[in-house]
Amino acid sequence: MKVLTKISEIKDLISDRNPEIFSLPLEFSEKVDIDPSYSYTIQNEFQVEGKATFENKESVIKVSPSQNGRSGFSWNGIRYDLDSQNCIKGNHNIQLGEVKVIEHPLAWMLAFGVYADFTLSESSFPTFDFCDRVYMDPSKGNLKRLEKRKKISVSSPFALVWEKGYCVLEPAAQESEGLLIDHQVEYPGTTVGKSRIVTELTAENFSYFGDARTTAFRNKKDAENFYQIGLAGGLKDYPFTLENVLLLDEDKIYNIRGKFKDPRSDYNYEFICHELIDIISWLRFVEEKYEGKFFGKMTTFLFDHHKQIDIAQFSCDPEELEKYGIRIGN
């Protein structure tokens, strides 16, 4: 991992990004009853159920009001504060202590400014048919407003660069109302290809796209095989179905959901929308560390969960930031 702070180096890093840019259709929005200037917690505890991703067992997740103003994740009697130093690089997910696949609830918490406690009956979160809809629906009319959130941002631009992929953080533009995302992916074929999306994260647009499914991109032979398995009811040792995973290959989406189709272009946004869910989740660590709402621009490419842990730990370490002349705060 390399850190860049010179503007010229960062400009060179992102100079070959795709000039063709997608933006979320205006229809991708739902009204929400929250004020983004404030933080919230759960008023009345609720439960969600599903099959734990790694254990493939029926699991119950209890979502409760936050304790002492901090979010936490508990399993087997042990509670882990939402602190990036507790993260473990497990099997392609963001793992906090022994609790796995926390990236989806983190994205909901970031988009809505929610502090909450999660208690799991198994160590991994389920891969739900409608992703974060399981949290958004029970929290409607069930959020308690807390204090006003201070604005936090990065003092100057920096980039973390890995052997493949990077993430750039920049201070917010004056007119910004929060997080501006510039995300690019690169896959073989035409289904996804070298897609780039630029959008601002709001509770309103997250309310629409927050149910985009976990994605499974496979070569044609493997995708066809997975599709037949899905038609037969899914895998026996892993909770994969055609309802909870978006399956696609180089030139075909096998299980399209119409709500993500742009009526003007016929482009289906579900893949790129789930990418947004995955890549924003690490910023919740930053908000909890510095006790505020993050304002700024994030530019990403090949930005997987292990890289997200890297940048979360780097960004939440003021002493490490100071070595590079960077500060995060208000």
C-alpha positions as CSV (number, residue, x, y, z in Angstrom):
1,M,0.0,0.0,0.0
2,K,1.3,3.4,-1.0
3,V,0.1,6.9,0.1
4,L,0.0,9.8,-2.3
5,T,-0.5,13.4,-1.2
6,K,0.9,15.4,-4.2
7,I,-1.9,16.7,-6.4
8,S,0.1,16.0,-9.5
9,E,0.5,12.3,-8.6
10,I,-3.2,12.0,-7.7
11,K,-4.1,13.5,-11.1
12,D,-1.9,11.1,-12.9
13,L,-3.4,8.2,-11.0
14,I,-6.9,9.0,-12.1
15,S,-6.1,10.3,-15.6
16,D,-7.2,7.2,-17.4
17,R,-10.7,6.9,-15.9
18,N,-13.6,6.2,-18.3
19,P,-14.9,9.6,-19.7
20,E,-18.4,8.0,-20.1
21,I,-20.1,8.5,-16.8
22,F,-23.3,7.1,-15.4
23,S,-25.4,9.0,-12.9
24,L,-28.4,7.6,-11.0
25,P,-31.7,8.2,-12.7
26,L,-33.8,10.9,-11.0
27,E,-36.5,8.2,-10.3
28,F,-34.0,6.3,-8.1
29,S,-35.2,8.2,-4.9
30,E,-37.6,7.6,-2.1
31,K,-38.8,10.1,0.5
32,V,-37.4,9.7,4.0
33,D,-38.4,11.3,7.3
34,I,-34.9,12.2,8.6
35,D,-32.8,15.3,8.8
36,P,-29.2,14.5,7.5
37,S,-27.9,17.2,9.9
38,Y,-28.7,14.9,12.9
39,S,-27.7,11.4,14.0
40,Y,-30.2,8.8,14.9
41,T,-30.6,5.5,16.8
42,I,-33.2,2.8,16.9
43,Q,-36.2,3.7,19.1
44,N,-37.7,0.2,19.5
45,E,-35.6,-2.9,19.0
46,F,-36.4,-5.2,16.0
47,Q,-35.3,-8.5,14.7
48,V,-34.5,-9.8,11.2
49,E,-34.0,-13.4,10.1
50,G,-32.1,-15.1,7.4
51,K,-29.5,-17.8,6.6
52,A,-26.1,-16.9,7.9
53,T,-23.8,-16.4,4.9
54,F,-20.9,-18.7,6.1
55,E,-22.7,-21.0,8.5
56,N,-25.7,-21.6,6.1
57,K,-27.9,-21.8,9.2
58,E,-31.0,-20.0,10.2
59,S,-29.9,-16.8,12.0
60,V,-31.6,-14.0,14.0
61,I,-30.2,-10.5,14.1
62,K,-31.4,-8.2,16.9
63,V,-31.1,-4.5,16.1
64,S,-31.1,-2.3,19.2
65,P,-30.5,1.3,20.3
66,S,-26.8,2.1,20.5
67,Q,-24.9,1.9,23.8
68,N,-23.1,5.0,25.1
69,G,-23.3,6.7,21.7
70,R,-21.3,4.0,20.0
71,S,-22.4,1.3,17.6
72,G,-21.4,-2.3,18.2
73,F,-21.7,-5.9,16.9
74,S,-22.1,-8.8,19.2
75,W,-21.8,-12.6,18.8
76,N,-21.3,-15.4,21.3
77,G,-21.4,-13.0,24.2
78,I,-18.7,-10.7,23.0
79,R,-19.4,-7.2,21.8
80,Y,-17.1,-5.4,19.4
81,D,-17.2,-1.6,19.2
82,L,-17.3,-0.3,15.7
83,D,-13.5,0.4,15.6
84,S,-11.5,-0.3,12.5
85,Q,-8.7,-1.7,14.7
86,N,-11.0,-4.6,15.5
87,C,-11.2,-5.5,11.8
88,I,-9.9,-8.8,10.4
89,K,-9.2,-9.6,6.7
90,G,-11.4,-12.6,6.3
91,N,-13.1,-14.2,3.3
92,H,-14.0,-11.3,1.0
93,N,-15.9,-9.2,3.5
94,I,-15.5,-6.6,6.3
95,Q,-15.1,-8.6,9.5
96,L,-15.2,-7.0,12.9
97,G,-13.6,-9.4,15.5
98,E,-15.5,-12.6,14.9
99,V,-18.5,-10.9,13.3
100,K,-18.5,-11.3,9.5
101,V,-20.2,-9.5,6.5
102,I,-20.9,-6.2,8.3
103,E,-20.5,-4.1,5.2
104,H,-24.2,-4.0,4.3
105,P,-25.5,-2.7,7.7
106,L,-22.6,-0.3,7.8
107,A,-23.7,1.3,4.5
108,W,-27.3,1.8,5.8
109,M,-25.9,3.4,9.0
110,L,-23.7,5.7,6.9
111,A,-26.5,6.8,4.6
112,F,-29.0,7.4,7.4
113,G,-26.7,8.6,10.2
114,V,-27.8,5.7,12.4
115,Y,-26.0,4.4,15.5
116,A,-27.1,0.9,16.4
117,D,-26.2,-2.3,18.2
118,F,-26.4,-5.6,16.3
119,T,-26.6,-9.0,18.1
120,L,-26.2,-12.1,16.0
121,S,-27.1,-15.7,16.7
122,E,-24.5,-16.8,14.2
123,S,-21.2,-15.2,13.5
124,S,-22.0,-13.9,9.9
125,F,-24.8,-11.7,8.6
126,P,-27.1,-13.3,6.1
127,T,-27.0,-12.4,2.4
128,F,-30.6,-11.0,2.2
129,D,-32.8,-11.1,-0.9
130,F,-33.2,-7.3,-0.6
131,C,-29.9,-6.4,1.1
132,D,-30.5,-3.4,3.3
133,R,-34.2,-3.3,2.9
134,V,-34.4,-5.5,6.0
135,Y,-33.1,-2.6,8.1
136,M,-34.7,0.3,6.2
137,D,-38.3,-1.0,6.5
138,P,-38.4,-1.7,10.3
139,S,-36.7,1.6,11.0
140,K,-39.3,3.7,9.3
141,G,-41.0,5.7,12.0
142,N,-38.7,3.9,14.4
143,L,-35.7,6.2,14.6
144,K,-34.9,8.5,17.5
145,R,-33.2,11.7,16.7
146,L,-30.0,12.4,18.6
147,E,-27.7,15.4,18.5
148,K,-26.8,17.5,15.6
149,R,-23.8,16.1,13.6
150,K,-20.7,18.1,13.1
151,K,-19.2,18.2,9.6
152,I,-16.0,16.3,9.3
153,S,-13.7,16.1,6.2
154,V,-10.1,15.4,5.2
155,S,-7.8,18.4,5.4
156,S,-6.2,17.8,2.0
157,P,-6.4,15.2,-0.8
158,F,-4.7,11.8,-0.4
159,A,-4.8,8.5,-2.2
160,L,-4.1,5.0,-1.1
161,V,-2.8,2.9,-3.9
162,W,-2.4,-0.9,-3.9
163,E,-0.8,-3.2,-6.5
164,K,-4.2,-3.1,-8.2
165,G,-6.7,-0.4,-7.3
166,Y,-6.9,2.8,-5.4
167,C,-9.0,5.1,-3.3
168,V,-8.8,8.9,-3.3
169,L,-10.3,11.1,-0.6
170,E,-10.7,14.8,-1.2
171,P,-12.2,17.7,0.9
172,A,-15.8,18.6,0.2
173,A,-16.7,21.2,-2.4
174,Q,-18.4,24.2,-0.9
175,E,-21.8,23.3,-2.3
176,S,-21.5,19.7,-1.2
177,E,-24.2,18.2,1.1
178,G,-22.2,15.1,2.0
179,L,-20.4,12.4,0.2
180,L,-19.7,12.5,-3.6
181,I,-18.8,9.1,-5.0
182,D,-16.8,8.5,-8.2
183,H,-16.6,4.8,-8.6
184,Q,-15.3,2.7,-11.5
185,V,-15.3,-1.1,-12.1
186,E,-13.7,-3.2,-14.8
187,Y,-15.0,-6.6,-15.9
188,P,-14.7,-8.6,-19.1
189,G,-17.4,-8.3,-21.7
190,T,-20.2,-5.8,-22.1
191,T,-22.6,-6.5,-19.2
192,V,-20.6,-4.3,-16.8
193,G,-17.4,-3.6,-18.7
194,K,-15.5,-0.5,-17.6
195,S,-18.5,1.3,-15.9
196,R,-18.1,4.5,-14.0
197,I,-20.7,6.2,-11.9
198,V,-20.6,9.6,-10.2
199,T,-23.3,10.3,-7.6
200,E,-23.9,12.0,-4.3
201,L,-25.0,9.7,-1.4
202,T,-28.3,10.7,0.2
203,A,-30.7,8.9,2.4
204,E,-33.3,9.4,-0.4
205,N,-31.3,7.7,-3.1
206,F,-30.0,5.0,-0.8
207,S,-33.6,4.3,0.2
208,Y,-34.1,3.3,-3.4
209,F,-31.0,1.4,-4.3
210,G,-30.2,0.0,-0.9
211,D,-31.9,-3.3,-1.8
212,A,-29.5,-4.0,-4.7
213,R,-28.4,-7.6,-4.4
214,T,-24.9,-9.0,-3.7
215,T,-23.3,-9.7,-7.1
216,A,-21.8,-12.9,-8.6
217,F,-19.9,-12.2,-11.8
218,R,-18.8,-15.5,-13.5
219,N,-17.6,-16.7,-16.8
220,K,-20.3,-17.9,-19.1
221,K,-19.8,-21.6,-18.3
222,D,-19.8,-21.1,-14.6
223,A,-22.7,-18.7,-14.7
224,E,-24.9,-21.1,-16.7
225,N,-24.1,-23.8,-14.1
226,F,-24.9,-21.4,-11.2
227,Y,-28.1,-20.5,-12.9
228,Q,-29.2,-24.1,-13.2
229,I,-28.3,-24.6,-9.5
230,G,-30.4,-21.6,-8.7
231,L,-33.4,-22.9,-10.6
232,A,-33.1,-26.1,-8.6
233,G,-33.2,-24.2,-5.3
234,G,-29.7,-23.1,-4.7
235,L,-26.5,-24.6,-3.2
236,K,-26.7,-27.0,-0.3
237,D,-23.6,-25.7,1.6
238,Y,-24.0,-22.0,0.9
239,P,-27.1,-19.8,0.9
240,F,-27.0,-18.8,-2.8
241,T,-30.3,-18.4,-4.6
242,L,-31.5,-16.5,-7.6
243,E,-33.3,-14.1,-5.2
244,N,-30.4,-13.0,-3.0
245,V,-27.6,-12.9,-5.6
246,L,-27.4,-11.0,-8.9
247,L,-25.9,-13.5,-11.3
248,L,-24.2,-12.3,-14.5
249,D,-21.5,-13.1,-17.0
250,E,-19.7,-11.2,-19.8
251,D,-22.8,-10.4,-21.8
252,K,-25.9,-11.5,-19.8
253,I,-27.7,-10.8,-16.6
254,Y,-29.6,-14.0,-15.6
255,N,-32.1,-12.7,-13.0
256,I,-32.9,-9.1,-13.7
257,R,-35.0,-6.9,-11.4
258,G,-37.0,-4.4,-13.3
259,K,-36.8,-1.6,-10.7
260,F,-33.1,-1.0,-11.6
261,K,-33.7,-0.6,-15.3
262,D,-33.3,2.9,-16.7
263,P,-36.3,3.5,-19.0
264,R,-34.3,5.8,-21.2
265,S,-31.2,3.7,-21.8
266,D,-32.3,0.2,-20.8
267,Y,-29.1,0.0,-18.7
268,N,-29.6,-2.0,-15.5
269,Y,-28.1,-0.3,-12.5
270,E,-28.4,-3.1,-9.9
271,F,-24.7,-4.3,-10.3
272,I,-23.3,-0.8,-9.9
273,C,-25.7,0.1,-7.1
274,H,-24.5,-2.9,-5.0
275,E,-21.0,-1.7,-5.7
276,L,-22.0,1.6,-4.1
277,I,-23.3,-0.2,-1.1
278,D,-20.1,-2.1,-0.7
279,I,-17.6,0.7,-1.2
280,I,-19.1,3.3,1.1
281,S,-19.4,1.1,4.1
282,W,-15.9,1.7,5.5
283,L,-16.6,5.4,6.0
284,R,-18.9,4.5,8.9
285,F,-15.7,3.7,10.8
286,V,-14.5,7.3,10.1
287,E,-17.8,8.8,11.2
288,E,-17.8,6.9,14.5
289,K,-14.1,7.7,15.2
290,Y,-14.4,11.4,14.6
291,E,-18.0,11.7,15.7
292,G,-19.5,13.5,12.7
293,K,-20.9,13.3,9.2
294,F,-18.3,12.9,6.5
295,F,-18.2,15.5,3.8
296,G,-16.0,15.0,0.8
297,K,-15.3,13.2,-2.5
298,M,-14.2,9.6,-2.8
299,T,-12.8,8.2,-6.1
300,T,-12.3,4.5,-6.3
301,F,-11.2,1.7,-8.6
302,L,-10.9,-2.0,-7.8
303,F,-11.7,-1.2,-4.3
304,D,-12.4,-4.5,-2.5
305,H,-13.2,-5.2,1.2
306,H,-9.7,-5.8,2.3
307,K,-8.6,-2.4,0.8
308,Q,-11.5,-0.8,2.6
309,I,-10.2,-2.2,5.9
310,D,-6.7,-0.8,5.0
311,I,-8.0,2.7,4.4
312,A,-10.4,2.6,7.4
313,Q,-7.5,1.8,9.7
314,F,-5.3,4.4,8.1
315,S,-7.9,7.1,8.2
316,C,-8.8,6.3,11.8
317,D,-5.2,6.7,13.0
318,P,-4.5,10.4,13.6
319,E,-0.8,9.8,14.2
320,E,-0.4,7.9,11.0
321,L,-2.3,10.6,9.1
322,E,-0.1,13.3,10.6
323,K,3.0,11.7,9.1
324,Y,1.7,12.6,5.7
325,G,0.4,16.1,6.7
326,I,-3.3,14.9,6.7
327,R,-6.0,15.5,9.3
328,I,-9.6,14.4,9.5
329,G,-12.0,16.5,11.6
330,N,-14.2,19.5,11.6
